[in-house]
């Protein structure tokens, strides 16, 4: 008999407010957007193997960006989906699905970190969440300490 190791990915769930505070404290600027992605989903890495590899996928994000008065600024930009894997678990995102997205402005362009543990991508944003994040912007942070 061969020994079998039991590996499990344990992700402490992030809240959108924690993501806002992370972005506010970052040296990189971020855009906060409610919208959906258009991209070729066949380019997403397949998890399930112990040595799954990530991918960078060109996409377009269209929706509404956060401004001082709410999510009311039209947004349509090309972005890079930086899809990461840890062991056999890979991040995932669905084309056409509505997300709250924290888009990092990097030296190589607009980037969305799609890791196996979601930290900047939240499906199904609600009007209440949009209102909370608008308040966070007015305050400069969400105070999630």
N, C-alpha and C positions, 0 to 999 in steps of 0.2 A: 504494500500500500504506500502510495505517495502522500506526504503531508500536504494538506491544503491550507493556504492562509486565507483568512477571512478579512478582507479589506472593505471598509465602508467610508464613504465620503460624508463627513459631518459638517454641515454648513449652518452657522448661526445666522438666522434670517436677519437681513438688514431692513430697516424701514426707509421709506422715501425721505423722511426727515433726517435720518442718519446720513443718507447719501447727499442731501443738501448741505449739511454741515461739513462733510468731507470735501465737497466741491468748493465751498466757501473758504475753507482753510488751505486749499491747494494752491501751489504756485502757478498752476495752469488755469487759464480761464475755462469755464464750462457754460454751455447753453442748456437750459432745462426745457424740454419739449414734450408735448403730448402729441403723438402721431403714430404713423405706421411706416414700415419699411417695405421697399420694393427691391428684391434681389433674387438671384438664382439659388433656391433652397437646396439644390442638388450639390452645391459646393460646401454645405455644412459638414464638418467632420463627423464621422460615425464613431460613436462611443462603443463601449462593450468589449474592447480589447485592452489588455493591460498596458499597451504602449500607444494609446490613441494620440494622434498629433492634432494640434490646433490648426487654424487657418485664418487668413485675413481675406475678407470678402467685400468687394465693392457693393455698395447699396445706395439707395436714395431714401432719405427720411423726409416725410412731408406731414405737416400738421400745424400746430400753434405753439409758439415759444412764449416763455414766461417773461412778462414785463412788469413794471411797477403797478399796472392796473389789472394784472391777471394774465391768463394764457390767451392773449389776444393779438399777438404779432404773427403774421403769416410766416411759415417756415417751410422751405423746400431746399434741401442741400444734399450734395453727395457726401457720404460718410464711409468710413472703413469700419466694418464689424470685425473686431479682434476677438475671434472665438478661441477660447482657451480650453485645455483639457487637463485633468489631474487623474493620473492612472487611466481608468476606463471611463471616467465621467467627463462629458464635454458640455459646454454651455450651449444653449439653444435659443432660437428666436424664430418666430413665424412671420412670413411675409403677409402683409395685410391686416395683422392683428394690432389693436390699439395698445400702446405702451406709454408710460411715463419714462422718459429717457434723459440721462445726464450725458451730454455730448462733450467730450474733452477736446479742446483746441490744442493740438500738438504741432510740433515742427513739421510733421509729415501730413498734416491735414486734420480734419474732423474725425475723431475716433470714438467708438462705443465699445467698451470692454464687456464682452459677453463671456464671462468665465463660468466654470461649473457651479460656482456659488454666486448667485445674482447679487450685485451690489449697486448697479447703476441703471438697471432695466427692470421695470415693474409693469406687468400686464394689467389691463383693465382699469385704468385710472378713473376715479369718480370725480364729480363736481366738488364734493366735500374735500377731497385730497387736493384738488387744484386750489381751493380757497385756503387751505392750511399752508401750502407752499407759497402762495402769494403773500400771506402774513409773514412767513419766514424771510422772504425777500425784503419786505419792508423793515423787518427787525435786523436783518443782516445775518441771521442764523436761526436755527430752530430750537437751540438749547436742548439737545438730546443727551447731555452728560448724565 
